[in-house]
Amino acid sequence: MREIRAESIVNAVSDAAIRANLELGRDVMEALERAVGLEESEVGRDILKKLLENARIAREERIPICQDTGVAVLFVELGREARVIGDLYQALEEGVRKGYEQGFLRKSVCDPFTRKNTGDNTPVIVHLSLVPGDRLRIWMVPKGGGSENMSRLFMLPPSAGWAGVKEKVVQTVAEAGPNPCPPTIIGVGIGGDFEQSAILAKKSLLRPLGSPNPDPRLVPMEEELLTDVNRTGVGPQGLGGRVTSLAVHILMMPCHIASLPLAVNIQCHASRHVEIVL
């Protein structure tokens, strides 16, 4: 049985919160570089180059990629042979609190109605899973409001089928227009139930850009959706062009015979996620 102390979790999460907001992943940088070669619009190419420059400046000068440093979403996998010494949830919250304070990151969490800021970017959103093994794996995913606001969930009738899913995904991207700061990454969750489809959609965004879907059935579906999304012409920052989205990622699971749940979670070009393994 591996023992993991809460203090180690606090320090690791704190560091991840800072790095996620200052360092755009290599997979996203490479996707933006490829997009420059694909984009036919002169304005679109210029925007993509500016996004790359912005990300490099953020990394080198240790400042946030975007002023919206997001709500802290944590996907946590706890090995069955691992034991946390202390309170796991408290450690996760303290790590976020510490990271956002020490990293001088904007605190964006507030009361839904009074709009009073909690002052430390907590509470955090935690998705916990028990898995085989003796390790604790955490994905820190700061999620900005602009892209999250454009995300949608649909409870389609089973008769809608794949055609209905495509229609809703493309419609969601087209209606979002410039609001989620394209080029975006589109997370699609199919199946499960109301809340599970949304979790699938968000979790799909953890997969590195450019990597194939491990489910071979979903590979052509992702390619088809990406082609249709990019035909909308929304383009970089909504100013028109070929590259509206860098990728479409799908996660799917079985659902009730009477339902076809579909969630579309839009991620802006600053797809921030850092993985920690303890």
Beta strands, then each sheet from edge to edge (+ up, - down):
strand 1: 2-5
strand 2: 71-79
strand 3: 82-85
strand 4: 125-131
strand 5: 136-143
strand 6: 152-156
strand 7: 184-192
strand 8: 245-255
strand 9: 260-267
strand 10: 274-277
sheet 1: 1+ 3+
sheet 2: 4+ 2+ 5- 10+
sheet 3: 6+ 9- 7+ 8+
end
